[in-house]
Amino acid sequence: MNRLDLLKNMTWQGYQRQNGTQGIRNKILVIYTVECAHFVADKIVAQINDPEVEVVGFSGCTDNEYAVRMLISLIRHPNVGAVLAVGLGCEYIQPEWLSNIAREEGKPSGWFFIQQAGGTKSSVVRGVENIREMKTKLASTPRSTMGFNDLIIGSECGGSDYTSGLAGNVAVGNFYDWLVDAGGTAIFEEIVEAIGLLDLLSSRAASDSARSEIVATYNKALEYCKSVRQYSVSPGNFAGGLSTIEEKSMGAVIKSGSRPIQGVLKVSGKPKHKGLWLLDSTPDPHWMQFGITNPNDNEGLMDLISCGSHIIFFVTGRGSVVGSAVAPVIKLTGNSQTYENMIDDMDVDAGRVLSGDISQDELSAEIAELVMAIARGKMSKSEEQGHKEYFIPYKYQSKEVLIPLRCES
């Protein structure tokens, strides 16, 4: 057996959740439910000073179904073991709701309003006490055996240059083929970076229903780009050697590999079964015109995590430093110079394929070994640096893919 075949059977111990899922981390999330509670949530986490205790939250005071679904999906995420929800006291999203959902999931949880707790200082003291109690409970979290067939891995690219489509995204695509063949689940996104490739995407549909979802999702993204008069290509992409949105699209979509696309997920939706899935993060039409697609890289990373991704691949040709809350981020670059310049932030140098120093199969095996090490507890570069960025905006999206009805003659 070759190196990749041997890796398919490797296992490690995950964290068993009551709902049947398994996590590779056992994090405590401190969730603020409005911007007015953000400071207190940050202070609580800072005083605990534990890399497995993290802050996420939504800044809005008024209702947004997209944001609510996102927070619920993070509470239910297999990498999350406990939740403390902190609110001010007059916002729409109620911390008690979130705490109850966590409790229903069998996860230690707590909540309070800052207004009722007595203000900043007393709220921080209360939050720190709650977290310490949760840490004690999490020490007895059941463990269970996991393998590559149990993993969900998401992928996104940002800061793309000419090497992204030649090496960085290619490396992810090759690994995705291997992961899907090993029984795992892969999710790719950025449909607005697939402009010009409808025939290519639809030809890979695993079923007629998947094809209908892909076509509807693509057409919506195209209309969205037209309506905002902007395609997902930036000055940095041009400076990095890309010339058109079509050229960028070819490089972006190749990170999906070559396996059949099982269907389209909406943000916070979960894959119905194993295989390769396309994530749609583009807003659906709404009279308030809520949200924009991928306003920054961390919004895209959170979208992938909301769908259950244990680990995220972030491909960047020009370089990036970000990580994410909830799930480890593995940063790959197809540009060896970027890797050398940012070696403390980049995990994988896929540019070695372009120089002939490593084969595609050797690189896939190297990535698989890194994924396994991180699933076993090793920190990615972004985790080592303490990067835990997140972004949850106002946005409107339906739960299901909206397929326009055909006019009857």
N, C-alpha and C positions, 0 to 999 in steps of 0.2 A: 504494500500500500504506500502511496506517496504521502507527502506531508499534509496536504489538504484533506485527504481521505481519513487520515488518522485523527485530525482535529474534529471531524464531525461527531465522533463518539466521546469527546471530552466532556466532563461534567464539573459542577461546582455546587456549593451550598447557597441557596437563595433564602429569602425571607418569605415564609408562607403566610398568605392573607386569608381571612375568613371567607372572602368571595371566590376563592379558588385560584386567584392569580399569585404570581411569585415576583418578588422584587430583588434587585441587586444592591439596593441601599435601604437603610432603615431610618429615614429622615423624619424630623419634626418640623412641620410647617407652622410658622406664625403668620396668619393671614389677616391683613387689615382690610376693612370693608368700606373705607372711604379715605381720601387723602388726609383728612384731619386726624386719623389714627396712625398714619404712616410713621411719624416720628417715634411714637411710643413703641410700635412694633420693632423698629430698628434698634431702639435702646435695649429692649428685652433681649434680642439676639446678641447684641454686642456684649452685654453683661454675662451671658451664658458662655460665649466664646468657644463654641463647639462647631466644627465644620459640618456636622450633620443636622444642625438647627438653622433654618433658613427663613427668610422673609419673602412673601409674595403678597400681592394685593391689587385691588382695583380702586382707582382714584375717584371715580364718579359718585356723586351723591344721589343721582336719579337712576331709575331702572334701566338695565340693558340685559336682555336675555342671553346674548352672546357671552357677556362677561360672567353672568351667573353660571351658565353651563360650564365655562372654562374653570371657574373656581371649584365647582362640584367635581369635575373630572380630575383636578389635581388632588383633591381630598381622597378620591378613590384610586389614585395612581398606585401601582404596586410598590414603587420606591418610597412611598410615604407610610410611616408607621403611626404617627400621632399628629394632632392638629390643635392649635390654640387660635381661636378667632377673636380679634380685637376690633371693636367698633367705637365710634364716638358716642352715638346715642340717638341721632335723628336722621340717619341715612336710610336709603331704601333697602340695601342688602343687610339683612340682620345676622349678626354673628351667631346667635342661638340656632338659626336654621343650619348653618354650616357645621356647627358643633354636633348637632343631632345627626346629620348625615354621616359624619365620621364615626359616631357612636354606633350607628346602625351597621357600619362596615366592620365593627369589632375593633376599632382603633381608639386608644385613649384620646380624650378631647376635653376642651374647656372653652369658655367664652366669658367676656365681660364687656360692659360699656365704660369708657373712660369717665363719662359724666357721673356715673353711679359709683365708680371706684374711688373718686376723690381727686381726679386730676392726674398730671403727668407722673410725679414721683411715686405716689401710691399705686398707680397702675403698673409701673415698671416693676415694683417690688412684687406685686401680685402675679404678674406674668412670669417673672423669674421663678417664683415658688411653684407655679403650675408646671413649667417646663422641667424643673428638677424632679417633680413627681412622675412626669411622663417618661423621663429618661430611665428611672428605676423600673418602671413597668416594661419598657421596651427591651430591657436586658434579658427578658424571658421570652422574646418573640420566637415562635417555632421556626425551625429551619427545614428545608427540603431540597432535594436534588434537582438541579437545573442543567440544561444543555442548550446548544445553539438552537434546537428546535423549539425552545420555550421563549426565545428572545424576540422582541419587536425593536427594530432599529430604524430610525428616521434619518433623512438626509436633506441638507439644504446647502446652497452655495452662496457666497457673498464676496465682494471684492474680487470678482473674476477677472482674469487676464487671458492671454492666448494659451497659456499652459493648462487652464482649467478644463477645456474641452479635449485637450490632447493627452492629459495625464491624470490630473486630480480627480475629476468626475469619472473618468474611465476606470480608475482604481476602485471607486465606490461601486460603479456598475458591475464590474467583474466580481467584487465581493458579494454584491446583492444576488447575482446569479448563483453563486456557491451557497449563500445563506438560504435562499428559497429551495434549492435542491436538497439542502440538509433538513428541511422541514420548518424553517423559521419564517418570520414575517418581516417584510421591508416596506417602508412608506417613503415616497418621494413627493415633493410639492413644487410650488412655483409655476403654476399653470400659465401665468402671464409671461413666463420665460419659455413658453413652448409655442409662441406665435409663429405661424408658418408651418407647423408640424402636425396638423390635424390628421392627415392621412397616415402618417407614421404611427401616431398614438392609437388611432382607432383600429388600425390593422393588428394591433397587439391585444385587443380586447379578448378576454377569456370566454365571453358569452355575449349574446345579443343584448342583454340588459346592461352589461358593462360597457358595450359599445355606445349604447344610447346615453349613458351617463357621461362618458368621455366626450362625446360630441356636444352635448348640452353644456357641459362645463367649459369646454374650449370656446364655444360660441359666446357664452356669457362673459368670459374673460376678454375676448376680442372686443365685444361691445363696450365693456368697462374701460378698456384702454382708449378706445375712440372717444368715449364720453368725457374722460379726464384729460384727453389730448396728451397722453404720455404713455410710452412703452417702458418696460423695465430694463432700460439700458442707461448707463450713467457716464459722466465725463471720465471717471476713473476706469471704466471698462474700455473706453476709447484709448486712454493713455496706456492701458495695458495691452493694446494690440488688437482689440476687437473692433469690427467695423460697422456691424448692423445688428438689429434685434434678431434677425434670422440666424446669423452666425452665432450669436450668444445662445440662442435657443438650442441649436444643435449640440453645443457644449453642455448646456444645462440638462437636457433630457437624457443624455448618455449616462448620467449617474443612476438612471433607473435600470440599467442593464438591458437584458433582452428577453426576460421571462414574461409570460402573459400577465396583463393587468387585470386583476380580479374585479375592480370596480372603483368607484370614487367615494372617498370619505369626506364628510364635512368636519369642521373644527369641533373637537370634543367627541366625535364619533369613534367607535371602536371597530377594528376589522372583524368581519363576521366569521372569517376563517383564515387560515394561514395563506401565505403567498405574497405577491407584490400588489400594493395599493397606491393609488394616486390621491393626494390630499388637495382639496379645493379650499383655499383661504380667501378667495375673492368675495367681497360683499355681494349679497343678493340685492336686487332692486328694492328700494324702500323710499317712501315719500319723504323721510327725513335725510336720505342719502347718508346713512350711518357708515362711517369708516372708510379707510382705504386699504388696499391690499399690500401686505408686507411693507409697512412704514419704516421698519428697521429690521435688522437680522434677528434680534431677540424676539420680536413678535412671531416670526416664522418658527423659531426654535420652540417657543411655547405652544404654538399650534400643533407641532409634531408631538410634543410631550403630552398634550391633552388627549391625543389619540392612543396613549399607552406606551409610547416609545421608552424603552429602558435606557437606551443610549442614543445619542445623536452624532452623526457625521456632519461636520461643517467644513466644506471645501472652499478654500480661499487662495486665489493665485497671488494677489497683492499683499495678503496678510491681514490677520485680525487677532484681537486679544480676548474676545468675549467668551464666556462660558454660559451656564444657565443654572437656575434653581431646578431642583427636583431630579434631573437626569444628567449624568456625565456627558460632556461634549468632547469628541475626538476631532481635532482640527488637522486636516490634510491639505497639502499644497502640491501642485504640479510644478512649482517654480523652486528649484533647489537654492537659488539665491535668497528668496524669501525665507526658506527654511533656515538657512545659515544666519540671516539677519535677525530672525525672531525665534531662535532655537528654544528659548525658555517658554514660548507660547505654542509652538507647532509640534504636533505629535508624530506626523508621518510625512516623509519626503518622497512623494510619488514621482518627482522629477528624475529620479534615478533610472526610471524606465526610459526616459528620453535620451539619457546619456549612455544607455546600454549597460549600466552597472547592475541591473536586476531585471528579471523577467516578470511578466504580468502575473504568472502563477506564484512566483516567489513573493511578490508584493502582496497578493491576496492572502497567502499563508501568514505573512508578517502581520497584516491587519487582523486576521482571525486570532492570532496569538495575543495581540494587544487587546482586542475585544474581550477575550477570555480572561486576561489578567485584570482588566478593569471590572469585569463582572465578579471576579473573585475578591475585589476590594482595592486594587491598586488605583491610585488617583490619576486622572488624566492631567495634562499640563494646566488646563484651565482650573481644575480643582485644586491643584497644588498652589496656584497663584491666588486662590480665593475668589475667582470670578463666579458670581452667582446672579448675573443680570436676568431681568425678566421684563416683559412689557405686555400689559393686557389693556387694549384700547376699547373705546366705544366702537361697536360694529354691528351690522345687522346680517345675520345668516339664518336661513331656514335649517331645520335638522336634516332634511332629506334633499337629494339632488332634484332640482326643479326642471322637469323635462317638458318643453312646450308641446301643447297638443297640436296635431296636424289638422289643418283646415279640411273639412270634408266637401267634396265637390257635389 
